[in-house]
Amino acid sequence: MKWLATALIATLLAGCASALRWDSDAPEGHYRVRSGDTLYSIALRHDLDYRRLAHWNNIGSNYLIRPGQVLRLSPPPGAGGQTQVARAPPASSGPPTRSPPASNNPSRSRPSAPTESSLPAFDQRWQWPLRGEVTRRFAPPDSKGINIGAQQGTEVRAAASGRVVYSGSALKGYGELIIIKHDDTYLSAYGYNSRRHAQEGDTVKAGQVIAEVGMGPARRSLLHFEIRQAGRPVDPLRLLPRSE
């Protein structure tokens, strides 16, 4: 039986080594697709616009990728041009002091409108994904969004209407994550959920429950919320409505 145990251990170690190679054998400046990845989650991980990522890798408009596929994360040599995408707005001089509106109920009075430069390009306004205190502000590269403290199990709502393009836990550092595509320019991301109610491919409306708050770093219950414009993280507090 000793030889059987030894063989089993050797097999497990070989599997671990294989998994390690799977993560690390992509050339520098490239990424090897793993099970559970989508083009959108890879773009989010590397602060890239998903259209550019698709263009650089000759991926069709269905944006389908497969495990084991190696993607380049920059334009190929000699590329004459890049896919045109909208530029993210300039960073504000300092984070404004804002708090979530008193309720997600649309029947309540509307919050004051954000400034013209803060309005998103698509024909809808952002709303807070939940009520709670902002415990960490936008400060890239360490914080590419905001953390909103809330009791575990609190409902997380879509900040704007769109289509779910990722729902899973394969993206390291985000826990149970949902990514929503709102138009060709804007994505929003909701991390550290305890439960995900929206699945990849679902169409969701603004204010629809998509998840429940889970545990973030240091065992604190919170939602990590990001907005990406053309692949670049932008300060959600510049786009979310002010409370009255």
N, C-alpha and C positions, 0 to 999 in steps of 0.2 A: 504493500500500500504506500510505502514511502516514495517509491518511484512515481506513483500516480500523483501524489501531492506535489512532488517536484515538477512534474510535467505541467500540472495545472498552474503552478506559480509562474513557470516560464511562459506559458501561454498568455497569462494575464499581463505580465511585464511586456511581452511583445506587443500586446494590444495597446498598452499605455504608450509605448514608444511610437507605435503607428499613429496614435492620436496626436502625439506631440509633433511628429513630422507633418501631419495633416495641417496643423495650425501654423507651422513655421517654415514650410518648404516653399512658400511663394517668394519669388524674387523681390528685392527691395522695390518699393513703389507699386507693388501689386497686392492683391488680396485673393485668397482662395475661398470660394463659396462653401459654406458649411450648411448642413441640414437645418432648416428653419429660417435661413436668411431670405430676404427679399432685396430687390434692387434699392428700394426705399430705405430699408434698415441699414444697408451698407453705406448708402449716401449719407445718412444721418450720422453714422459712426465716424465718417471721415470729413464731415462738414462740406459735402459736395452737392451740387445740384444733380438730381437723378437723371435729368435729360442729358447733361454733359457726360455723366458716367456711362449712360447707354450709348451715346454717340462715339465715345472713345473706344468702346468695345464692340461696335457693330451689332448692338442688340436692337431688335425690332421694337415697334411701338407697343407690343404686348408686354415688354419689359420682363420676359421670362428668363430666369437663370437656373442653373442646375448645380447640385453639390459637386465639388471637385473642380468646377470651372475657375480659371484664374482670370481676374479682372485687373486691368491697369487702372491706376488711380490718378493719372495725369494724361495730357494729350500725347498721342504717339509722335515720334520724331518726324519733323518735317510737315506736321499738320499745318495747313494754310490758315485755318480759322477755327473758331470754337462756336458751339451752339450759343446763340444769343439768348440771354436770360436777363430778367429784371435785376437791377442792383438793389441790395439791401439799403435801407435808409441809414444815414450816418448815426453813430452812437451819440446819445445825449450826453451833456456835460456831467450829469450826475443822476442817480436813480431818483425818480419822484416818489413822494410819500403817498401811497395809495392803499386802499383797503377794499376788499370785495364788497359788492352791493349787499344789502341786507337780506336779499332773497333772490333765488333764481326764478321766481314766479313772474311771468311776463305781464301779468295784470297789474303789477305795482308800477308806480311812476317811473318813467325812464330816467336813467342816470344822465348826467351832463355829458355832452358829446366831446370826444377827444379832438385835438387840434387837427387842422387839415392835413398837416404833414404826417400825422400818425394813422390816418385812415388807410385800411388795406385796399388793394386794387380790386378785389372782388366785391360784388354787390351785396354785402351783408356786413354786420358789425360783430366784433368779437364779444363774447361774454365770459364771465368767470366760470371756470369748470367746477368750482365748489366754494363754499364759504369757509374762511379761515384766515389765520394770520400768516403773512409772508415771512417765513423764517430764514430764508436765504434769497438774496437778490441776484440779478443778472450780473456776472463778472467773469466773462470768458478770459482764458480758456478753462478755468477751474469750474465755473458755473455757467452753463450755456442756456440756462433758463431760470426759473424761480422754484423754490420749495414753498408749498402751502401746507401749514400744519392743520390737521383735522383728525378726529377720532377714527380709529380703525373701523372699516366697514362703511364709512360715509360714502354716499353716492358721488361718483365722478361723472360729470356731464360734458358732452361735446361742446367745445368753445365756439364752434361754427359748423354749419352743415358741410357734409362732404362724404367721402368714401374711405372706409378703413383699408389701408394698404399694408398694414402689419399688425398682427396680434400674437404675441408670443413672449418668450423669455430668452431668446438666443443672443440678444444684444447685451454684452457684459456692462454692468454698471447702471442698468436701468430696471432691473427686476422684471416683473410682469409688465410688459409695455404695449401700448396701443399707439399707432401712428395714423393720423387722418390726413388725407389729401383733400384740400379745399378747392383748389384750382391748379393751373399749371405753375403757379408761383409759390403758393403757400401750403405748408404742412404744419400740423401741430402734433406734439408728442406728450403722452401721459404715462409716467413711470412710477414704479414701486406700488403697483396695485396688488390687492389680495385676491381679487377675482376680476376676470375680464368677461363682460357681457356681450361685447361686440367682437365679431370675428372678421378675419380678412375677407374682403369683398362686400361686406355690409355697407349699405347706404344709411347714413345717420343724419338726423336733423339737429340744429343748434338746440342745446338744452336736453337732448336725449341722454338717458343714463347709459354709459358705456362700460363702467367699471366700478370697483369699490376700493377705497383707500387701504393700503397695506403698510408694511414696515419698511422704512428707508434706512439710511446709514445710522449707526449708533442706536439701532433699535427704536427709532422714533417714528411714529405714524405720521405720514405725510404724503402729499402728491408732488411729484416733480413734473413741472409743466414747461414745455418749450414751444416756441413758434419759430419756424424756419422760413426765410424768404429767399428763394432761388438758392437753397442749400445752406445759406448762412444763418446762424442763430441771431435773432434780434430780441431786444428787451421786451418781454410780454407786457410790462407795465406801461409801455408807450402805446400799446394797442388796446389794452383792456379798458373798459369804461371806469370813470371815477365814480366813487360813491357820493351820494348827495349829502 
